[in-house]
Amino acid sequence: MEEKKFDLNSIIGFALIGAIMLWWMYSNQPTPEELKAKAETEQVQKDSIAEQHKTKEITTVTEVANDSLSLKDAQNALGNFAYSASLPSATNAETVIENKVLKLVIANKGGYIKEALIKKYVTYDSLPLYLVKNKNASFNINFGTSDNRILNTKDLYFQPTLTTDGENQVLSMKLKVSENKYLEYRYEIKPGKYMVDFSIHSQGLNSSLNTTAPITLDWYLKGYRHEKSIKYEDQHTELYYEKDDDKIESLSIGRDDDATVNDVNWVAFKQQFFSSILISKEGFNNAKLSSKNLMKDEAKDTVFTKSFNLKTPLVLTNGELNYNMKWYIGPTDYKILSKYKRNIKEIVNLGWGIFGYINRLIFVPVFGFLEGFIGSYGLIIILMTIIVRIFMSPLVYKSYLSSAKMKVLKPEMDELNKKYPGKPNAMKRQQETMALQRKAGVSPLAGCIPALLQMPVFFALFRFFPSNFDLRQKSFLWATDLSAYDSVYQLPFKIPLYGDHISLFPILASIAIFFYMRMSQSQQMNMQAPAQEGMPDMQKMMKMMMYFSPLMMLVFFNMYASSLSLYYFVSNLLTVSIMLIIKNYIIDEDKIHAQIQENKKKPKKEGKFRQRLNQAMKQAQDQQTKQKKK
């Protein structure tokens, strides 16, 4: 190791630096005058701080005096209900009651639900899903007092008391006139339930209320946008209510609407996939209901879809209010709503009449069964489509068989058209054609009836998929949400009726529909008789339909749920496949022709309806002949 040596140059350098620092400190020390000025400045600062404290104290005293004056004015304005404003609970404090699926925030001021959070779900842009937040809802009772005042509960302070009843949370909100006189809102939330027990009752208020003045309940809600397609969500957002005769009705979807209804059991502010439903055991009489559209256009930054309002008078019983209610705040899910006995599941629009029966009795159970062991909802839709097509294949076969029979018979029908040409022979030609079809055992209606029988299934599924809560935010292939459109390209502009994006499933469905209609219309054209004078050319109309139907699918389904377009794509693809199998492997036109010739040889017994029809046609023909002679 190298031995360290004493460095004289370093010592001299440190000494010089020290000397320079001592000289700088000596030369920059303050003069006596500067010290005096500094002392005076510090004293001025101390005096200023003291003055500020004094001013603040005066201001605080003034504020306290003003608050006391405001409190005194408030007490004078509230009259009998001033006691509630003097309690420690007369603040903007809040109380939370919640379970694993629902969180409610109840405000002291007004005693109503200030926030309602659905815990398990999020909005289309992955934000927490609130039905109530930022003053989009209110719940108020307007009443008169015995000292001739008109008050609103939303402006008054309630005293909260939170307790537990087993696993249930119970919140009592009391608007007090005195310790033993009050108006109470009572909320009880149970584990894992969206249904909240809610009641309104009073104690000892018969002397504080003006019993001759109306007492009005006013419930208001502006529906937040939650889904990707706000236009589609708005089309499924509406106000429902049930009358005392169990009849379910709703206000208009497409325009502002209102109604006054007696004997209402419940009112539902229903959005596409989430709803608030107020149920009353005593019912609402003379309920004024209104719905207003808030979506003026399809702007992406639109916050609300519609606003709903219920106004109904409350009736005193022995001078007191006593209403037992329930409040459902949760998903518009048919399976969940079916668990409750108040018929609220009917707000899920599964279609009217036979379409609703098909959905409730067939498609809902089948979908639930497949859901039990298949995780992909896209595969569930495909498998469900296959099942539907298999059950409908006999109808497709009968329709195609009828078309094949008419095709075989077409040459003979053409001969009749040549034998009886023109408009003057139309009646005779029609009579001979019907006689030929009767002898051959062929009916034109045999091909129409199977097609008509498939229509209820078509319209039932048109309602089933958009209302199916289980499809919400479930992805399949490129579709991120089967309950919304499957956009694959965002357009830099907006096309009227089409939108500002391109969805792929409607394109595929349109192609499948085009080939299906081309096949079916080709079969129909082969059996059509030539167009007669004065009659529309059916072949031209059918060709127009072949292009018009896929175009309609392409345009209007661009904004619809991708699950619906997926179903129609797979359904038409399967139908085309079934038709090809029937045509190439099942139907034998030679056998059909031989069977028709055998049928002609058999004697045909005419029924009474056929006899009357032939008689009427003969009379019409005779009348036509007489007119022609004249």
Buried (B, 14 or more C-beta within 10 A) or exposed (E): EEEEEEEEEEEEEEEEEEEEEEEEEEEEEEEEEEEEEEEEEEEEEEEEEEEEEEEEEEEEEEEEEEEEEEBEEBBEEBBBBBBBBBBEBBEEEEBEBEBEBBBBBBBBBBBBBBBBBBEEBEBBEEEEBBBBBEEBBBBBBBBBBBEEBEBBBBEBBBBBBBEEEEEBBBBBBBBBBEEEBBBBBBBBBBEEBBBBBBBBBBBBBBEBBBEEBEBBBBBBBBBBBBBBBBBBBBBBBBBBBBBEEEEBEBBEBEEEBEBEBEEBBBBBBBBBBBBBBBBBEEBBBEBBBBBBBBBEEBEEEBBBBBBBBBBBBBEBEEEBBBBBBBBBBBBBBBBBBBEBEBBBBBBBBBBEEEBBBBBBEBBBEBBEEBBEEBEEBBEBBBBBBEBBBEEBBEBBBBBBBBBBBBBBBBEBBEEBBEEBBEEEBBBBBBBBBBBBBBBBBBBBEBBEEBBEEBEBBEBBBBBBBBBBBBBBBBBBEEBBBBBBBBBEEEEEEEEEEBBBBBBBBBBBBBBBBBBBBBBBBEBBEEBBBEEBEEEEEBBEEBBEEBEEBBEEBBBEBBBBBBBBBBBBBBBBBBBBEBBEBBBEEEBEEEEBBEBBEEBBEEEEEEEEEBEEBBEEBEEEBEEBEEEEEE
